[in-house]
Amino acid sequence: MNMSKSMGKNMHGNMHRKHSRKKKWNELSPMARVGTIVAGSVQLTLLIAAQRDIALRPAEQIRGGKTLWRLASLINFIGPSCYFTFGVKRRPAT
């Protein structure tokens, strides 16, 4: 019986933990700000490169549909990386 009471307290206690709030921009350290800007720039560059490549590349040179890859490339970092890795058909080396 003591065991069930202590388990109940632990389970109930976990439900009342305070959630940490997100830091505001002015609360971030200078290095965190730089890291955020760099990560955002890389993500935006990958997205633009993938969208441009999808628009300019003929459909025959893309595995799957262009619409599918346009939507997939919207997923941060993973989408554009997957498009360039798996979506583009490579020419055999000569």
C-alpha positions as CSV (number, residue, x, y, z in Angstrom):
1,M,0.0,0.0,0.0
2,N,2.8,2.4,0.7
3,M,4.2,1.7,-2.7
4,S,1.1,2.7,-4.5
5,K,0.9,5.9,-2.4
6,S,4.5,6.9,-3.3
7,M,3.9,6.1,-7.0
8,G,0.8,8.2,-7.0
9,K,2.7,11.1,-5.4
10,N,5.5,10.8,-8.0
11,M,3.1,10.7,-10.9
12,H,1.1,13.6,-9.6
13,G,4.2,15.6,-8.8
14,N,5.5,15.2,-12.3
15,M,2.3,16.8,-13.7
16,H,2.9,20.0,-11.8
17,R,6.5,20.8,-13.0
18,K,7.1,24.3,-14.3
19,H,7.7,24.5,-18.0
20,S,10.7,26.4,-19.1
21,R,9.8,29.3,-21.3
22,K,11.6,30.2,-24.5
23,K,14.2,32.9,-24.2
24,K,13.6,36.2,-26.0
25,W,16.2,37.4,-28.5
26,N,17.6,40.0,-26.2
27,E,18.1,37.3,-23.5
28,L,20.3,35.1,-25.8
29,S,24.1,35.3,-25.5
30,P,26.0,36.8,-28.5
31,M,27.2,33.4,-29.6
32,A,23.6,32.0,-29.5
33,R,22.5,34.9,-31.6
34,V,25.3,34.3,-34.2
35,G,24.5,30.6,-34.2
36,T,20.8,31.3,-34.8
37,I,21.5,33.6,-37.6
38,V,24.0,31.2,-39.3
39,A,21.6,28.2,-39.0
40,G,18.7,30.3,-40.4
41,S,20.9,31.5,-43.3
42,V,22.0,28.0,-44.1
43,Q,18.4,26.7,-44.0
44,L,17.2,29.6,-46.2
45,T,20.0,29.0,-48.7
46,L,19.3,25.3,-48.9
47,L,15.5,26.0,-49.4
48,I,16.1,28.5,-52.2
49,A,18.7,26.3,-53.9
50,A,16.3,23.3,-53.8
51,Q,13.3,25.3,-55.0
52,R,15.3,26.8,-57.8
53,D,16.7,23.5,-58.9
54,I,13.3,21.9,-58.9
55,A,11.9,24.8,-61.1
56,L,14.8,24.6,-63.6
57,R,15.4,20.9,-63.8
58,P,13.4,18.8,-66.3
59,A,10.9,16.4,-64.6
60,E,12.7,13.5,-66.3
61,Q,15.8,14.2,-64.2
62,I,13.9,14.1,-60.9
63,R,12.9,11.0,-59.0
64,G,9.2,11.4,-58.0
65,G,7.0,14.4,-58.7
66,K,8.1,18.0,-58.6
67,T,5.2,18.9,-56.3
68,L,6.3,16.2,-53.8
69,W,9.9,17.5,-53.7
70,R,8.7,21.1,-53.4
71,L,6.7,20.2,-50.3
72,A,9.5,18.0,-48.9
73,S,12.0,20.8,-49.3
74,L,10.1,22.9,-46.8
75,I,11.2,20.6,-44.0
76,N,14.1,22.3,-42.3
77,F,17.5,21.0,-43.5
78,I,16.3,17.5,-44.1
79,G,14.0,18.3,-47.0
80,P,16.5,20.0,-49.3
81,S,19.3,17.6,-48.3
82,C,17.1,14.6,-49.2
83,Y,16.1,16.3,-52.5
84,F,19.8,16.8,-53.5
85,T,20.7,13.3,-52.3
86,F,17.8,11.2,-53.5
87,G,15.6,13.3,-55.7
88,V,18.1,14.3,-58.4
89,K,18.9,11.6,-61.0
90,R,22.7,11.6,-61.6
91,R,24.2,11.0,-64.9
92,P,26.6,8.0,-65.1
93,A,30.2,9.0,-65.1
94,T,31.9,8.7,-68.4
